[in-house]
Amino acid sequence: MSNTKKVLVFTATYNEKENIELLVNSIFKNCPSVHILIIDDNSPDKTYEKIEELKNNHENIFLIKRNEKQGLDTAHKEAYNFAKNNEYDYLITLDADLSHDPIEIKNFIYYLEKNPFVIGSRYTQNGKCLMKGRRLIFSIYGNRLIKFLLNINCNEFTTSYRGFNISKLNDFNLNLVKNKGYSFFMGTVFELASRNIEIKEIPIIFKDRHKGTSKIPKVEILRTLKNLLVLFIKKNFK
């Protein structure tokens, strides 16, 4: 990792008390010089108390505790603005449940040197998705449908494991993305592609969450389909 680059790794938490310490330790083990930002939506399991403990041992952890559950999209936008305002070169985002292996952060940093946007892909060559059953089927065919309808040269739209080269994305901001909830991740790729910003896919192995249960409600699938149709219309009938 280039010592001259200032790297912020971000995750959003809601009831991740059982996972957050392992995640933080793994990030610092793989990339000791990065800073970590965690935005917690007032987790009922008091994840934020665990983060405060971790802050006592690591000076490079920043915690923003919000008063209520405000959603993933607003957390990612806040993290992007935090990275810009604090003059970080790179922002790398990932899930807090250890489904994204922090060992890959070095790869993101490597590819961000030459690329404005890097996405960790389960569906590119050497990528893998270790989900099972219905979730795996929805994920595979959902990403294929998004690629087909939006006609974007990318195989992965829904994972949050991604990197932004802030200095190369001068005119871009996540505030441009209007999609809420989990559709926000698809909407981000759409907004980048519509501005002809190059998308670099790198393979990742996506695991099932370490502890706890998935927080994706069933209604989110319908909401994503609706948002996909809105983006399709936006792209083709401007």
N, C-alpha and C positions, 0 to 999 in steps of 0.2 A: 504494500500500500504506500502510495506517495505521501510523504510526511507533510507536504504542503497543502494537501486537501483536507478540508474541514467536513467531516461526515456526520450526519445526524441519522440515527436509526429510530424509527417511530413505530409504536404499536398503540392500539386503542384497547382499553380493558373494560369488561363488565362481567363481574363474577369469575375472575381468573386467579383467585388467591392461590389455588393449588398448582398453578403453572408458572406464575410470573417470576419466581426466584430462579427456577431452572432456566427460563428463557434469558433473563438478564445475565446470569453466570455464563451461559453458553455464548451469548453475544460478545461479552468481554474476553472470554477465552479465545475466541476466533479472531477478534479484532479489538485489541486492548485500547486503541487510541480513539475509537468512535465515541460520540456522545449519544445518550439514549433519552428520547422524549416519550413519556407515557401520558396519555389522556384517559382519565378514568371518569365514567359517568355515574359517580356516586354508587358504586357497586354495593348491593345489599350484603354481600359476604365480606365487605370491608377490604377489598383488594388494595385500596389506597393505603391502608395501615401497613401492609406488607411492603409496599413500595417505599413508604417513609423509612422503614427499617433498612431497606437496601440502600437508600440514599445516605445513611450514616456511614456506610462502608465504601461508597463510590461517589466521588464528587461530580462525576460526569452524567448523573441521572437527573432529569428534570421531570417534575410531575405537575400536570394541570388537572386539578380535581373539579369537575363540574357539578352543579347542584342537582342535576336530574339527568335522566337518560335522553340525550339529544341526538343520538344516532351516529352511525359510522361515517356517513358522508360529511357531516359537520366537523367531526374529529379530524378527518383527513385534510379538510380545508384549513382547519386551524393549525395543523402540523406544518402544512406547506407554507403558510404565512409566517409561522414561527421560524422555519428554515430560512426564508427570504429575509425576514427582518433581522435575523442574527447572523446573516452573511455566511451561511453554510454553502459549500460547493455542491454537495450531493445530499439528497434525501432518499433514504431507503425505507420502505414501509413493509411490514409483515404482520401476520396474525399472532396473537398472544398465546395461542393454545398449543404451540409447538408442532403444528402441522407443517410449518415452514422451518426448515433446518437452518440455523444461523451459520452453519459451515459454508453456506453459499454466499454470504455477504461479501467475501473477498472477490468472488466472481463478478458480483454487481459492481463493485468498486473498479475492477479491472475494465469492464466494458463501458462504464460511465465515462472513462477518460476520453473516449471517441464518440460516444452516442448520447443524444439528449434524453432518451427514454429507454429503459431496459425493463422487460417484463419476464418474470420467471414463469416458464411455460411447462405445463404437464403434458401438452399435446404436440410438442415439437420433437424432433429426433433426440433420443436418449432421455426424454422426460417421462415421468411416470406418475400415475394417480393411484394411490393405494386405498381409496374409498371403495366401499362394497355396495352391491345391490342397487336399489333404486337411485340412491344419491349419485353413484357412479354413472348410471345410464343418463340421468338428467344432465349431469355435468358434461359428458362427452357430446351428447346430441344437442344440448343447449348451446355449447360453444360453436359447434358446426353450423347450427342455424343462424347464430349471430354473424359468423363469418360470411355465410351465403347471402343473407339479406342486406348486410351493410357493405359487402364487397370490399372488405379491408384485408390486406395481406398480413394476417396474423392468425394464429391458431388458438390463442388464449385471451379471453376477455374478462374472466370473472375472478381470477385470483388477485389477492391484494399484495402479493410479493412482487414489488416493483421498485425501480430506482429512477430518480429524476436528477439530471444534471442541471441544477438551478441556473448556472451561468450561461448554459446554452439555450435555456427556455425563457429568454428575456420577455417575450410578449405573451407568455402563457401563464395562466393561473388556474388552480383548481376551482376557483369561484365561478369559472365559465361553465362548469358542469352543473346542469340543472337537475339531473336524476338523483333521487334520494334512495336511502337504504342500500341494499346490495347491488341495485342497478347502477349505482354510482360508479362502480368499477368498469362496467361496460361503457358507460357514458364518457368516462375519462379517455378511454382508448379512441372512442368516436371523435371527441373534440380534438385530440392530438392528430389523428389521421386527417380530419377535415382541414387542418392547418398545414398539411403536408410535412408534419414532423415525423422523422424516421422512427420506426418502432423496432427495437432489437429484441428478439426472443432468445432467451437462454434456457436450457433444460433444468427443471427442478424435479425432485421427488416429493410429491405431496403425500403426507401421512395423515392418518386419522388423528383427531385431537388427543392430546396426552391424557388429560383428566377433564371431567365434566361432560356436559351434553351439548350438542350442536344448537346454536341459537337461531338458525334460519327457519322462520315460520313458513308453513306450506303456502300461505297466501303470497309469499315473496316470489314464487315461481310464476304465478299469474301476473303479478305486478311487473316482473321482468319482461314477460311476453308483451304486455301492454306498452311498456317503455320502448321495447325493441321496435314495435310497429310505429311508434311516434318518431323514433330516430330514422327508420326506413323512409317514412313520409318526408321528414325534414331533408333527408339526403336527396331524394328523387323528385320532389315536387316543390322546390324552393320558389 
